[in-house]
């Protein structure tokens, strides 16, 4: 065996990403990562289960594994009031922009009840800035898909699917998903929305309940009482949207195999029939086992398998976060799924030098055991009945609905807020980044081939 004459110095070795490329992958999408570091600085309150600092943990893990080196990174701007008013009512946006913990008691009588302010949706410091930051990141991600600058765009700070037109709900103040879909509908005839959060994606379903241009499907716990109390299998759309909403209600304790098999058996015929031109997948982490508010038995790789399956269709994707109330597991999941979307395999050992590593003890693994906490109340018969009813709803579609391509249906005005010179500059930077990433990947392939040849 001859020793290689080419090797990296210590500094270069330490800077190499901590992962391997997925073997046999045929689809290598351009992936963009959209974030704003400020969004993790906000605080709902000491006792509140929503912890935005989970996003900081996620960013540390993503960069610790070196995933930032193979994606296009975008530090995003805040969404404007005008952008948020594309869906939300003007009086609600004005309320959010003005209310603070200091002046909330001076608001007119009935204001808190009108806007659903309470324990679930408290008023905290700089609430409007927080909402505009995660919304701006999702809108930026949708623009990259529209401009064909990305095949998959990720915003883990988004996915707040409960917010309604006139009020917050379920820890969600602005519905960044609805706003992103409205953006995508300017250029895409059909949008598929897939929700794998523990809770029903009621805000998104409600917004598009009467249209066939958006198909919403949600996998969630449902018993009529569990928040938000909606999401029964009989909720399937209205008027032009009849049969273009689908709900998959689940009982406590569903396990990996049951969830994956059910998910794939429904999503496959749905995509084949509806033929979406873009997909939004909400990846709420509260459907993991051992979540503070959860009741499922899903492990990280099972949750990620659903993302991997949707990716395999090769359709442009916007991927967002959502629920998740055990921060260390939320960050593990979204880091793993960032790897899945980039076609790389992450080792179970966490990077050595990541900040806040003590949060991940005692195992310090990317794949902790999260199953068997709850009894699985989903019998095979129940799951098969749900599957059959879902497939019956899909058969009603009779293929993809057609969409008129006139100005009233698909607006053609410029929504990018960029000049031609700015667009050209971004294009040049993306091409340069692509060249750098391809060069780095070729080095990794050559290195791997050299290592393999030693054993031949």
C-alpha positions in Angstrom: 0.0 0.0 0.0 1.5 3.3 -1.0 1.1 6.4 1.1 -0.7 9.3 -0.5 1.4 12.3 -1.4 -1.5 14.6 -0.8 -2.9 15.3 2.6 -4.5 18.2 4.5 -2.9 20.2 7.3 -4.4 20.2 10.8 -6.3 23.4 10.3 -7.9 22.2 7.1 -8.8 18.9 8.6 -10.5 20.6 11.5 -12.5 22.8 9.1 -13.9 19.8 7.1 -17.6 19.1 7.5 -18.6 16.3 9.9 -20.7 14.2 7.6 -20.8 11.8 4.6 -22.7 12.1 1.3 -25.7 9.9 0.9 -24.7 6.9 -1.3 -26.6 6.5 -4.6 -28.5 9.8 -4.4 -29.8 10.8 -7.8 -31.3 14.2 -6.9 -28.9 16.9 -5.7 -31.1 20.0 -5.2 -29.8 23.5 -4.5 -30.6 24.1 -0.9 -30.8 27.6 0.8 -30.9 28.2 4.5 -32.8 31.3 5.6 -32.3 32.7 9.1 -31.9 35.8 11.2 -29.9 35.3 14.5 -32.0 37.9 16.3 -35.1 35.7 16.2 -33.8 33.5 19.0 -33.4 36.4 21.4 -37.1 36.8 22.2 -38.9 35.3 25.2 -42.5 34.4 25.6 -42.2 34.2 29.4 -40.5 32.0 32.0 -43.3 29.5 32.3 -44.3 29.5 28.6 -43.4 26.3 26.7 -42.4 28.1 23.5 -38.6 28.8 23.6 -37.2 30.7 20.6 -33.7 29.9 21.8 -34.2 26.4 20.3 -33.3 28.2 17.0 -30.0 29.2 18.3 -29.2 25.6 19.3 -30.2 24.5 15.8 -27.9 27.0 14.2 -25.0 25.9 16.4 -25.6 22.3 15.5 -26.0 23.0 11.7 -22.8 24.9 11.6 -21.0 22.5 14.0 -21.6 19.7 11.5 -20.5 21.9 8.6 -23.8 22.0 6.8 -23.5 25.7 6.3 -20.6 25.0 3.8 -22.9 23.2 1.3 -25.9 25.5 1.4 -26.7 29.1 0.2 -27.0 31.1 3.4 -29.4 34.1 3.6 -29.6 36.4 6.6 -33.2 37.7 6.1 -34.9 41.0 6.7 -38.1 41.7 8.7 -41.4 41.4 6.9 -43.2 44.8 6.4 -46.6 45.6 7.7 -47.8 45.7 4.1 -46.5 42.2 3.4 -48.2 40.8 6.6 -51.4 42.6 5.6 -51.7 40.4 2.5 -53.5 38.0 4.8 -53.9 39.5 8.2 -56.4 42.2 8.9 -55.1 45.8 9.2 -56.5 46.4 12.7 -54.8 43.2 14.0 -51.4 44.2 12.4 -51.7 47.7 13.9 -52.5 46.2 17.3 -49.4 43.9 17.2 -47.2 46.8 16.1 -48.2 49.0 19.0 -48.9 46.7 22.0 -46.2 46.2 24.6 -46.2 44.7 28.1 -46.1 48.3 29.4 -49.2 49.6 27.6 -51.3 46.5 27.4 -53.4 47.5 30.4 -54.2 50.9 28.8 -55.8 49.3 25.8 -59.6 49.9 25.3 -61.8 47.5 27.1 -62.4 44.2 25.3 -59.1 44.5 23.2 -57.4 41.5 24.8 -60.5 39.3 24.3 -60.9 40.6 20.7 -57.3 39.6 19.8 -57.2 36.4 21.9 -54.5 37.6 24.2 -53.9 35.3 27.2 -51.7 32.5 28.5 -51.2 30.8 25.2 -50.6 34.0 23.3 -49.1 36.5 25.7 -47.7 40.0 24.9 -44.0 40.0 25.4 -41.3 42.6 24.7 -40.8 43.3 21.0 -43.5 40.8 19.9 -44.0 42.6 16.6 -40.3 42.4 15.7 -40.2 38.7 16.5 -43.2 38.0 14.3 -41.9 40.1 11.4 -38.5 38.3 11.6 -39.7 34.7 11.3 -42.2 35.8 8.6 -39.6 37.7 6.7 -37.5 34.6 6.5 -40.3 32.5 5.1 -41.1 35.2 2.5 -37.5 35.4 1.5 -37.4 31.6 1.1 -40.5 31.6 -1.1 -38.9 34.3 -3.3 -35.8 32.1 -3.8 -38.1 29.3 -5.1 -40.0 31.7 -7.3 -36.8 33.1 -8.8 -35.4 29.5 -9.3 -32.5 30.4 -7.1 -33.2 27.4 -4.9 -34.8 24.0 -5.2 -35.3 23.6 -1.5 -35.5 26.6 0.9 -35.3 26.1 4.7 -36.6 28.4 7.4 -36.7 26.7 10.8 -38.0 29.8 12.5 -41.2 29.7 10.5 -44.1 27.2 10.4 -46.4 29.0 12.9 -49.5 27.4 11.4 -52.2 28.4 13.9 -52.4 32.1 13.5 -55.7 33.4 12.0 -56.5 36.4 9.9 -57.6 38.6 12.8 -55.9 37.1 15.9 -53.1 34.9 17.2 -53.6 31.3 18.2 -51.6 28.5 19.7 -48.3 30.5 20.3 -48.5 31.8 16.7 -49.0 35.5 15.9 -48.4 35.8 12.2 -49.1 32.9 9.8 -45.9 32.9 7.7 -47.1 29.8 5.9 -50.2 31.4 4.5 -48.3 34.5 3.5 -45.7 32.3 1.7 -48.4 30.3 -0.1 -50.0 33.5 -1.3 -46.6 34.5 -2.6 -46.1 31.2 -4.4 -49.5 31.3 -5.9 -48.5 34.3 -8.0 -46.3 31.9 -10.1 -47.4 28.3 -9.2 -50.7 26.9 -10.3 -50.9 24.3 -7.5 -49.4 24.3 -4.0 -49.3 21.2 -1.7 -49.1 21.9 2.1 -48.0 19.0 4.2 -48.1 19.3 8.0 -46.5 16.8 10.4 -46.7 18.8 13.6 -48.4 17.2 16.6 -51.2 19.7 16.3 -53.7 20.3 13.4 -52.6 23.0 10.9 -55.9 24.8 11.3 -54.8 28.3 10.4 -53.5 27.2 7.0 -56.4 24.9 6.3 -58.9 27.6 7.1 -57.2 30.1 4.9 -57.5 27.9 1.8 -60.6 25.9 2.6 -62.5 27.0 -0.4 -59.9 26.8 -3.2 -58.5 24.0 -5.3 -55.2 25.7 -5.9 -53.9 24.7 -2.5 -54.2 21.2 -1.1 -53.7 21.0 2.7 -53.0 17.7 4.5 -52.2 17.5 8.2 -51.1 14.5 10.3 -51.9 15.2 13.9 -53.4 14.0 17.2 -57.2 14.4 17.3 -59.8 13.5 19.8 -62.1 16.5 19.6 -60.6 18.1 22.7 -56.8 18.3 22.0 -55.8 21.8 20.8 -57.0 23.2 18.5 -60.0 20.9 18.5 -60.2 20.7 14.7 -58.8 18.3 12.2 -61.3 15.4 12.0 -61.2 13.3 8.9 -64.5 14.7 7.7 -63.0 18.2 7.3 -62.2 18.0 3.6 -62.9 21.5 2.1 -65.8 23.5 0.9 -67.2 24.9 -2.4 -64.3 24.9 -5.0 -62.1 23.5 -2.3 -64.2 20.4 -1.6 -61.8 17.4 -1.3 -58.8 19.7 -1.4 -58.2 19.4 2.4 -57.3 16.2 4.0 -56.8 15.3 7.7 -55.2 12.3 9.2 -56.3 12.1 12.9 -54.1 10.0 15.1 -54.3 8.6 18.7 -51.6 8.8 21.3 -48.4 6.8 21.1 -48.1 6.2 17.4 -44.7 4.5 16.6 -42.1 5.0 13.8 -43.2 2.2 11.5 -46.9 2.9 11.7 -46.4 6.6 11.1 -44.0 6.2 8.2 -46.1 3.6 6.5 -49.3 5.6 6.8 -47.5 8.8 5.6 -46.0 7.2 2.5 -49.2 5.4 1.6 -51.2 8.6 1.5 -48.6 11.2 0.3 -47.5 9.1 -2.7 -50.9 8.9 -4.4 -51.7 12.4 -3.4 -48.7 13.9 -5.1 -49.3 11.7 -8.1 -52.9 12.8 -8.5 -52.7 16.5 -7.5 -49.4 17.2 -9.3 -48.3 20.1 -7.2 -45.7 22.4 -8.7 -44.3 23.4 -5.3 -44.6 21.9 -1.8 -44.5 23.4 1.7 -43.7 21.0 4.5 -44.2 22.0 8.1 -41.9 20.0 10.3 -43.2 20.6 13.8 -41.0 18.8 16.3 -43.6 18.3 18.9 -44.6 15.1 17.1 -41.4 13.6 18.4 -41.4 11.3 21.5 -40.6 12.9 24.9 -41.8 16.3 23.8 -42.9 18.5 26.6 -46.4 18.9 25.1 -46.3 15.7 23.0 -47.9 12.3 23.1 -46.3 10.4 20.1 -43.4 7.9 20.1 -41.6 9.1 17.0 -37.8 9.1 16.8 -35.8 11.6 14.9 -35.0 9.4 11.9 -38.6 8.5 11.5 -39.7 12.1 11.4 -36.9 12.8 9.0 -38.0 9.9 6.8 -41.2 11.8 6.0 -39.1 14.8 4.9 -36.8 12.6 2.8 -39.8 10.9 1.1 -41.3 14.2 0.1 -37.9 15.4 -1.2 -37.6 12.3 -3.4 -40.3 13.6 -5.7 -37.9 16.3 -6.9 -40.5 19.1 -6.6 -39.4 22.5 -5.2 -39.9 22.7 -1.5 -40.2 25.3 1.2 -39.4 23.6 4.6 -40.4 25.3 7.8 -40.4 24.5 11.5 -43.3 24.8 13.8 -44.0 23.3 17.3 -41.5 21.6 19.5 -41.1 22.2 23.2 -38.1 20.2 24.3 -35.4 22.5 22.7 -32.5 20.0 22.7 -34.6 17.5 20.7 -36.0 20.2 18.4 -32.5 21.3 17.4 -31.4 17.7 16.9 -34.4 17.0 14.6 -34.1 20.1 12.4 -30.3 19.7 12.1 -30.9 16.1 11.0 -33.5 17.1 8.5 -31.2 19.9 7.2 -28.8 17.0 6.4 -31.5 14.9 4.8 -32.5 17.8 2.5 -28.9 18.2 1.5 -28.4 14.5 0.9 -25.8 13.9 3.6 -25.6 11.5 6.5 -24.8 13.0 9.9 -22.9 10.9 12.6 -24.6 10.4 15.9 -21.7 12.0 17.8 -22.4 15.7 18.3 -19.6 18.1 17.2 -17.0 18.5 20.0 -16.8 22.3 20.2 -20.5 23.4 19.8 -21.7 26.0 22.4 -24.2 24.8 25.0 -23.2 21.2 24.5 -24.3 20.5 28.1 -27.9 20.8 26.9 -27.6 17.5 25.0 -26.4 15.3 27.9 -26.1 12.6 29.1 -25.9 10.8 25.8 -24.6 13.7 23.6 -26.1 12.0 20.6 -27.9 13.3 17.5 -30.2 10.3 17.8 -31.5 9.9 21.4 -34.0 7.1 22.1 -37.4 8.9 22.1 -39.9 6.0 21.8 -42.1 3.8 24.2 -43.1 6.6 26.5 -46.7 6.3 25.6 -49.0 3.3 24.9 -49.7 3.0 21.2 -53.5 3.5 21.0 -53.5 3.3 17.2 -54.7 -0.2 16.3 -53.9 -1.6 12.8 -57.6 -1.6 12.1 -57.9 2.0 13.0 -54.9 3.1 10.9 -56.2 1.0 7.9 -59.6 2.6 8.1 -58.0 6.1 8.2 -55.8 5.2 5.2 -58.8 3.9 3.1 -60.8 7.0 3.9 -58.0 9.3 2.9 -57.4 7.4 -0.4 -61.1 7.7 -1.1 -60.9 11.4 -0.7 -57.9 11.6 -3.1 -59.8 9.6 -5.7 -62.4 12.4 -5.8 -59.7 14.7 -7.3 -59.7 12.9 -10.6 -56.4 14.3 -11.5 -54.9 17.8 -11.1 -57.2 20.8 -11.3 -56.5 23.2 -14.2 -55.8 26.8 -13.5 -56.4 29.8 -15.8 -53.2 31.7 -16.5 -54.7 35.1 -16.9 -53.7 38.2 -14.8 -56.7 37.9 -12.5 -55.7 34.4 -11.3 -51.9 34.5 -11.4 -50.7 38.1 -10.8 -47.6 39.0 -12.9 -46.4 42.1 -11.0 -42.8 42.0 -9.6 -42.9 40.8 -6.0 -39.2 40.4 -5.5 -38.5 44.0 -4.4 -35.1 43.7 -6.2 -33.7 45.7 -9.1 -32.4 44.0 -12.2 -28.8 44.9 -11.1 -29.5 43.3 -7.7 -30.9 40.2 -9.3 -27.9 39.9 -11.6 -25.5 40.3 -8.6 -27.3 37.6 -6.7 -27.2 35.3 -9.7 -23.4 35.8 -10.1 -22.8 35.1 -6.3 -24.9 32.0 -6.5 -23.0 30.7 -9.5 -19.7 31.4 -7.7 -21.0 29.6 -4.6 -22.1 26.6 -6.7 -18.6 26.4 -8.3 -17.0 26.5 -4.8 -19.4 23.8 -3.5 -18.8 21.6 -6.5 -15.1 21.9 -6.2 -15.2 21.0 -2.5 -17.5 18.1 -3.2 -15.2 16.8 -5.9 -12.3 16.9 -3.4 -14.4 14.8 -1.0 -15.3 12.3 -3.7 -11.6 12.0 -4.7 -10.6 11.5 -1.1 -13.3 8.9 -0.6 -12.3 7.0 -3.7 -8.7 7.1 -2.6 -9.7 5.6 0.8 -11.8 2.9 -0.9 -9.0 2.0 -3.3 -6.8 1.0 -0.4 -9.0 -1.9 0.3 -9.4 -3.2 -3.3 
